[in-house]
Amino acid sequence: MKPDAHVLIVDDDRDIRDLLQEFFNKRGLRASVAADGDAMEAVLRRNPVDLVILDVMLPGRSGLELCREIRARQATPIIMLTAVNETTDRVVGLELGADDYVPKPFDPRELLARVRAVLRRNGAKEDKRPPARQIWHFAGWTMDCSRRRLVAPGDVRIELTAAEFNLLHTFVRSAQRVLTRDQLIELSGGDGGINYDRSIDILVSRLRRKMEDDPKKPTLIQTVRSGGYQFIPEVTSE
């Protein structure tokens, strides 16, 4: 199988880097490796990358710092590797824009499944099947699901991570319905960064910052007390 999607593994443990690089390369992905932030930047300058796997604990700049830096300039999907009991790192990583996290120690097969799920949601080259054309319109916004593109009023493109796009798609498909956090997790597929209550709140906050004129007074995605969330605009499709 010819490798298509390019995955960058950033971890200071050489054994983990070598293991994952060989494991991914044998399973149809192109894998590059880096031991720290400087090496990561060198790879990103040389080649386009479809997904970055970032260890939280890195020498020099931490994985959380690198996540912030990547997200400030591009929407490349990010999966964080965290210590098994470090819930705080997971929450902070999601708030900074990570798409998913995997606790250490991990099974490479689980990590590969998470990588493929995020790549599918981000429309990376690994998925060869052309998606059905589906375009949604609401409050002057246009959401093109086949191209995974969101355009604001005024024809301004808004960059969303895979998890953000997936959650917004769930809202758009269920416009005017009040959805609990459990329903949002289920309807959004239960992975790709949407897998527990707190992740829903974090992703809603991220969407509001990108889409609302005043995130503190949202008009698109409103919080329903003791209920969950409701997507307010009328939605049409083509």
SVG drawing of the C-alpha trace seen along z (x, -y; Angstrom):
<svg xmlns="http://www.w3.org/2000/svg" viewBox="-36 -41 52 44">
<polyline fill="none" stroke="black" stroke-width="0.4" points="0.0,0.0 1.5,-3.4 1.7,-5.7 -0.4,-8.8 -1.2,-10.6 1.9,-12.0 2.1,-11.7 4.7,-13.4 5.6,-11.8 7.1,-14.1 8.5,-12.3 11.8,-12.4 11.8,-8.6 13.7,-7.1 12.3,-3.7 8.7,-5.0 9.6,-7.1 11.2,-4.1 8.4,-1.7 5.6,-4.0 7.5,-5.0 7.9,-1.4 4.4,-0.4 2.7,-3.2 4.9,-2.8 3.9,0.8 0.3,-0.1 0.0,-2.6 1.0,-5.8 4.1,-7.9 5.6,-8.6 8.3,-11.2 9.8,-11.6 11.2,-14.4 12.6,-14.5 11.7,-18.0 10.2,-21.3 13.1,-22.4 13.2,-19.1 9.5,-19.3 9.7,-22.7 12.4,-21.5 10.1,-18.7 7.2,-21.1 9.3,-23.5 10.4,-20.7 7.1,-18.8 3.4,-19.2 2.0,-17.1 -1.5,-15.7 -1.4,-15.0 1.0,-15.6 1.3,-13.3 2.7,-15.3 4.0,-14.0 3.2,-16.4 6.5,-15.9 9.2,-17.1 12.6,-18.7 12.6,-22.5 9.1,-23.5 6.4,-21.2 3.9,-19.4 1.3,-21.8 3.4,-24.8 4.0,-23.3 0.3,-22.5 -0.5,-26.2 2.2,-27.3 0.9,-24.9 -2.7,-25.9 -1.9,-29.6 -0.9,-29.2 -2.7,-26.2 -5.5,-23.6 -3.3,-20.5 -4.9,-17.8 -3.1,-17.1 -3.2,-14.0 -1.6,-14.5 0.2,-11.7 -0.3,-12.2 0.5,-10.5 -2.2,-8.1 -3.4,-10.1 -2.8,-13.6 -6.4,-14.7 -5.3,-18.4 -3.0,-17.9 -5.8,-16.4 -8.2,-19.3 -5.5,-21.9 -4.6,-20.2 -8.2,-20.2 -8.6,-23.9 -5.4,-24.7 -6.9,-23.0 -5.8,-19.3 -8.2,-17.0 -7.7,-13.9 -5.5,-12.5 -4.1,-9.0 -2.8,-8.2 0.6,-6.5 1.3,-3.6 -0.7,-2.9 -1.3,-0.1 0.0,-1.2 -3.1,0.3 -5.3,-2.0 -3.2,-5.0 -3.4,-4.0 -7.2,-3.7 -7.3,-7.2 -5.1,-8.6 -7.2,-7.1 -10.4,-8.5 -9.0,-12.0 -7.7,-11.8 -11.1,-10.7 -12.7,-13.6 -10.1,-16.0 -10.5,-14.7 -6.9,-13.6 -5.7,-11.7 -5.9,-8.3 -9.6,-8.2 -9.9,-7.6 -13.8,-7.6 -15.2,-10.9 -17.7,-12.2 -21.2,-13.0 -21.7,-16.7 -23.5,-18.3 -23.7,-22.1 -25.5,-23.7 -26.5,-27.4 -27.3,-29.2 -27.3,-32.9 -25.2,-33.9 -22.7,-31.0 -21.9,-28.2 -20.7,-24.8 -19.4,-22.5 -19.0,-19.0 -17.4,-17.4 -14.6,-20.0 -14.7,-20.3 -14.9,-24.1 -16.7,-26.7 -17.2,-30.2 -18.4,-33.1 -20.7,-36.0 -18.5,-38.2 -16.9,-35.1 -14.2,-34.7 -13.0,-31.1 -12.8,-30.0 -10.3,-27.2 -11.7,-24.5 -10.0,-21.5 -11.4,-18.0 -13.1,-17.8 -14.6,-21.3 -15.9,-20.6 -17.4,-17.3 -19.2,-18.9 -20.5,-21.8 -21.8,-19.3 -23.7,-17.6 -25.3,-20.9 -26.2,-21.8 -27.9,-18.5 -29.9,-18.9 -30.7,-22.6 -33.2,-23.9 -33.0,-20.6 -31.8,-20.7 -29.0,-18.1 -27.4,-16.8 -23.7,-16.3 -24.2,-12.6 -26.3,-12.9 -23.6,-15.2 -20.9,-12.6 -23.0,-9.8 -24.1,-11.8 -20.5,-13.0 -19.1,-9.5 -17.6,-9.3 -14.0,-9.8 -11.9,-12.4 -11.5,-14.4 -15.3,-14.2 -15.4,-11.5 -16.4,-13.0 -18.5,-15.8 -15.7,-18.3 -14.5,-17.9 -18.0,-19.0 -17.8,-22.2 -14.2,-22.9 -15.1,-22.4 -18.3,-24.6 -16.1,-27.3 -13.6,-27.0 -16.4,-27.3 -17.9,-30.3 -14.5,-32.1 -14.3,-31.5 -17.9,-32.1 -19.6,-34.4 -19.4,-38.2 -19.4,-38.1 -18.6,-34.6 -20.0,-35.6 -23.4,-36.4 -23.7,-33.6 -26.4,-33.7 -25.6,-30.5 -24.9,-27.9 -26.7,-28.6 -26.4,-26.8 -29.6,-25.3 -29.6,-25.2 -29.7,-21.6 -30.1,-20.5 -27.1,-20.9 -26.8,-23.0 -29.0,-24.2 -28.1,-25.4 -30.4,-28.4 -30.3,-29.4 -32.6,-28.0 -30.6,-25.7 -31.1,-24.9 -29.1,-22.4 -28.3,-21.7"/>
</svg>
